[in-house]
Amino acid sequence: MAPTVTFVPGFMQRGEAWEPVAGALAERYRVRCLDFTTYTFEERLEEIPGGDTVVAYSMGGRIALHAALRAPGAFTSLVLVGVSAGVDDRDARRRSDEELAAWIEQHPIDEVVERWERQPVFATQSDELRARQRAGRLSHDPSDLARLLRSAGQGATPPVWDRLHQLRRPVLLMAGERDEPYVEAAHRMASLIPDARVRIVPGAGHAPQLERPQLVAQLLDEHLADHLVVDRET
């Protein structure tokens, strides 16, 4: 039976955001795009499945990293896209997250999505790309998003830099070339994880899997071929 690859979305996404990458790998692997049903950090930790490989983005990747540290043998391999092991000034980030969460719960979802899409971190995404993600973003309730940000935002999530050496499975750390803070984070994390590789996606920003899905799929396929037993006739 072919190995299973589970794709985990980021904040304000649905699992379908991973479909362009997952679809490119579906001939060789069993792929699953996880759609979270809960809106707190601890609840989402429980939703991250163990098994073969988990591929996770941004907030979803941060949660997957914590899940892997909680149960180091739960995954055959882990792929993190646009992920850091924690911010240095948590107090400042917590205040920023709380300000945004308070604003979110007081506004309709269309205004929330409009503000979210204007963030500088998404400046490398085309209008067409943002439009393709909009339906998934609009499907959330603002009060749920505010609750999630308060419990799973970078200000709320404890840094785990000092625990990365505990990861005993292969880890692929991916970041877009133009997403400089996460390029730096990927290299720093790789220096602390026993079996880690870094792959930088040329020309991409914070979400390389959306901006360059075919290249991300290729890099994932190379990683999976190295670390999973694949039945090529499946």
BELGIHU-V44954 format. One record per residue. N is the residue number from 1. RES is the residue in one small letter. SS is DSSP state (@ for helix, = for strand, . for the rest). D_LAST is the distance of its C-alpha to the last C-alpha in Angstrom with 1 decimal. Layout:
{{N,RES,SS,D_LAST} {N,RES,SS,D_LAST}}
This chain:
{{1,m,.,6.8} {2,a,.,6.2} {3,p,.,9.9} {4,t,=,12.1} {5,v,=,14.4} {6,t,=,17.5} {7,f,=,19.9} {8,v,=,23.6} {9,p,.,26.3} {10,g,.,29.8} {11,f,.,33.2} {12,m,.,33.8} {13,q,.,30.2} {14,r,.,27.7} {15,g,@,24.0} {16,e,@,23.6} {17,a,@,25.1} {18,w,@,21.9} {19,e,@,20.0} {20,p,@,20.5} {21,v,@,18.8} {22,a,@,16.1} {23,g,@,15.3} {24,a,@,14.9} {25,l,@,12.2} {26,a,.,10.3} {27,e,.,7.7} {28,r,.,6.6} {29,y,.,8.1} {30,r,=,9.4} {31,v,=,12.8} {32,r,=,16.1} {33,c,=,19.5} {34,l,=,22.2} {35,d,.,25.3} {36,f,.,28.2} {37,t,.,30.6} {38,t,.,33.3} {39,y,.,35.8} {40,t,.,37.0} {41,f,@,35.7} {42,e,@,35.6} {43,e,@,33.9} {44,r,@,31.2} {45,l,@,30.7} {46,e,@,29.8} {47,e,@,27.2} {48,i,.,25.2} {49,p,.,22.3} {50,g,.,21.7} {51,g,=,18.3} {52,d,=,16.0} {53,t,=,17.3} {54,v,=,20.0} {55,v,=,20.9} {56,a,=,24.4} {57,y,=,27.2} {58,s,@,31.0} {59,m,@,32.4} {60,g,@,28.9} {61,g,@,28.3} {62,r,@,31.7} {63,i,@,30.9} {64,a,@,27.5} {65,l,@,29.5} {66,h,@,32.0} {67,a,@,29.3} {68,a,@,27.9} {69,l,@,31.5} {70,r,@,32.2} {71,a,.,29.4} {72,p,.,28.5} {73,g,.,25.8} {74,a,.,24.0} {75,f,=,21.4} {76,t,=,19.3} {77,s,=,20.4} {78,l,=,22.4} {79,v,=,22.8} {80,l,=,26.1} {81,v,=,27.2} {82,g,.,31.0} {83,v,.,31.9} {84,s,.,35.0} {85,a,.,35.9} {86,g,.,39.1} {87,v,.,42.1} {88,d,.,45.4} {89,d,.,47.8} {90,r,@,46.4} {91,d,@,49.7} {92,a,@,49.9} {93,r,@,46.3} {94,r,@,46.8} {95,r,@,49.9} {96,s,@,48.0} {97,d,@,45.2} {98,e,@,47.8} {99,e,@,49.6} {100,l,@,46.5} {101,a,@,45.5} {102,a,@,49.0} {103,w,@,48.9} {104,i,@,45.5} {105,e,.,46.7} {106,q,.,49.8} {107,h,.,48.1} {108,p,.,46.0} {109,i,@,42.3} {110,d,@,42.8} {111,e,@,45.3} {112,v,@,43.1} {113,v,@,40.2} {114,e,@,42.7} {115,r,@,44.1} {116,w,@,40.7} {117,e,@,39.6} {118,r,.,42.8} {119,q,.,42.1} {120,p,@,42.4} {121,v,@,39.0} {122,f,@,37.5} {123,a,.,39.8} {124,t,.,37.2} {125,q,.,35.3} {126,s,.,36.3} {127,d,@,37.9} {128,e,@,35.0} {129,l,@,32.5} {130,r,@,34.7} {131,a,@,35.1} {132,r,@,31.3} {133,q,@,31.3} {134,r,@,34.5} {135,a,@,33.4} {136,g,@,31.4} {137,r,@,34.4} {138,l,@,36.8} {139,s,.,35.0} {140,h,.,36.4} {141,d,.,39.7} {142,p,@,42.1} {143,s,@,43.3} {144,d,@,39.8} {145,l,@,39.2} {146,a,@,42.6} {147,r,@,41.7} {148,l,@,38.4} {149,l,@,40.2} {150,r,@,42.9} {151,s,@,40.6} {152,a,@,37.7} {153,g,.,39.4} {154,q,.,39.9} {155,g,.,43.5} {156,a,.,42.5} {157,t,.,39.6} {158,p,.,41.0} {159,p,.,40.1} {160,v,.,37.9} {161,w,@,38.6} {162,d,@,40.2} {163,r,@,37.2} {164,l,@,34.4} {165,h,@,34.9} {166,q,@,33.5} {167,l,.,29.9} {168,r,.,28.2} {169,r,.,24.7} {170,p,=,23.6} {171,v,=,24.9} {172,l,=,24.4} {173,l,=,27.5} {174,m,=,27.4} {175,a,=,30.4} {176,g,=,31.7} {177,e,.,34.3} {178,r,.,36.9} {179,d,.,36.5} {180,e,@,38.8} {181,p,@,39.3} {182,y,@,35.6} {183,v,@,35.2} {184,e,@,38.0} {185,a,@,36.5} {186,a,@,33.1} {187,h,@,35.0} {188,r,@,37.2} {189,m,@,34.4} {190,a,@,32.6} {191,s,.,35.9} {192,l,.,35.9} {193,i,.,32.2} {194,p,.,31.6} {195,d,.,28.1} {196,a,=,28.0} {197,r,=,27.5} {198,v,=,28.9} {199,r,=,27.5} {200,i,=,30.1} {201,v,=,29.0} {202,p,.,31.7} {203,g,.,33.9} {204,a,.,32.3} {205,g,.,34.1} {206,h,.,33.3} {207,a,.,30.1} {208,p,@,28.2} {209,q,@,25.0} {210,l,@,27.1} {211,e,@,29.1} {212,r,.,26.5} {213,p,@,23.0} {214,q,@,21.4} {215,l,@,22.9} {216,v,@,22.1} {217,a,@,18.4} {218,q,@,18.7} {219,l,@,20.6} {220,l,@,18.1} {221,d,@,15.2} {222,e,@,17.6} {223,h,@,18.5} {224,l,@,15.0} {225,a,@,14.1} {226,d,@,17.4} {227,h,@,17.2} {228,l,.,13.8} {229,v,.,11.6} {230,v,.,8.3} {231,d,.,5.5} {232,r,.,5.6} {233,e,.,3.8} {234,t,.,0.0}}
